[in-house]
């Protein structure tokens, strides 16, 4: 398994797909990296030579923020929003959707499982 940017990437996938296993690299960045390195994206990851792997790692290291540094940066950005008491920071703090999605229905990914609340009991005999 080749290791790129501290991440094991799968052997049997084309390199343009395998690069996406690195946190912070999506389809566009993967294609940009391969174009800069001059490597065909359809070649399998295990077919790469060591110098090609080193070249890809070097490009990622010099031009992109990935893995631990990117995760840290995202967490710092969220902490900054919380500290300045912005609306978005407040939504992060409460565990609600941040980008304007509706919450009356849906939003289960952010809110978690339903918490059942006891409703009003019907009063019998009132007409």
C-alpha positions in Angstrom: 0.0 0.0 0.0 1.5 3.3 -1.0 1.6 6.0 1.7 0.9 9.5 0.6 0.7 12.5 3.0 0.7 10.1 6.0 -2.3 8.1 4.7 -2.4 4.6 3.3 -4.2 4.7 -0.1 -5.8 1.6 -1.6 -3.6 -0.4 -4.0 -6.2 -1.6 -6.5 -8.0 1.7 -7.3 -7.0 4.1 -10.0 -4.7 6.8 -8.5 -7.2 9.6 -9.2 -9.7 7.8 -7.0 -7.1 6.6 -4.4 -5.8 10.1 -3.8 -9.3 11.1 -2.5 -8.6 8.9 0.6 -6.3 11.7 1.8 -8.4 14.1 4.0 -8.6 17.4 2.2 -8.1 16.1 -1.4 -11.2 15.8 -3.5 -11.8 15.1 -7.2 -10.5 18.5 -8.5 -7.4 18.5 -6.3 -6.6 14.9 -7.2 -6.7 15.7 -10.9 -4.7 18.9 -10.5 -2.0 17.0 -8.6 -1.8 14.3 -11.2 -1.7 16.9 -14.0 1.2 18.7 -12.3 3.1 15.5 -11.7 2.4 14.4 -15.3 0.9 11.0 -14.3 -2.1 9.3 -16.0 -4.9 9.2 -13.5 -6.2 5.8 -14.7 -3.0 3.9 -13.6 -3.5 1.8 -10.5 -1.9 2.9 -7.2 0.2 -0.2 -6.9 1.7 0.3 -10.4 3.3 3.6 -9.4 7.1 3.8 -9.1 8.6 5.1 -5.8 9.8 8.3 -7.6 6.2 8.9 -8.8 4.8 8.4 -5.2 7.5 10.7 -3.9 6.7 13.3 -6.5 3.0 13.2 -5.6 3.8 13.4 -1.9 6.1 16.4 -2.5 3.4 18.3 -4.5 0.8 17.7 -1.8 3.2 18.7 1.0 4.2 21.9 -0.7 0.9 23.1 -2.1 -2.0 21.7 0.0 -3.1 21.6 3.7 -4.2 18.1 4.4 -4.8 15.5 7.1 -4.0 16.6 10.7 -3.1 20.2 9.9 -6.4 20.7 8.0 -8.5 19.0 10.8 -6.7 21.3 13.3 -7.4 24.4 11.2 -11.1 23.5 10.9 -11.4 23.0 14.6 -9.7 26.3 15.3 -12.1 28.1 12.9 -15.1 26.6 14.7 -13.5 27.5 18.1 -13.0 31.1 16.9 -16.7 31.3 15.8 -17.7 30.1 19.3 -15.4 32.6 21.0 -16.7 35.6 19.2 -20.3 34.5 19.9 -21.4 34.6 16.3 -24.6 33.0 15.1 -22.7 30.2 13.4 -20.7 29.6 16.5 -23.9 29.4 18.6 -25.3 26.8 16.1 -22.1 24.8 16.4 -22.3 25.0 20.2 -25.9 23.8 20.2 -25.3 21.0 17.7 -27.7 22.4 15.2 -27.3 22.9 11.4 -25.1 25.8 10.7 -25.8 26.7 7.1 -29.5 27.7 7.2 -31.1 24.3 6.8 -34.6 23.7 8.2 -34.9 22.0 11.6 -38.6 21.4 12.2 -38.2 18.3 10.1 -35.0 16.6 9.1 -31.7 17.8 10.6 -31.3 14.4 12.3 -27.6 14.2 11.3 -26.8 17.2 13.5 -29.4 16.7 16.2 -29.0 13.0 16.7 -31.7 10.5 17.4 -35.2 11.7 18.3 -35.7 12.4 22.0 -39.4 11.6 22.8 -41.1 14.2 25.0 -44.3 13.4 26.8 -47.2 15.2 25.2 -50.4 16.5 26.7 -52.8 14.0 28.1 -56.3 14.1 26.6 -58.9 15.2 29.2 -61.9 12.8 29.0 -65.5 14.0 29.6 -65.0 17.6 28.3 -67.4 18.6 25.6 
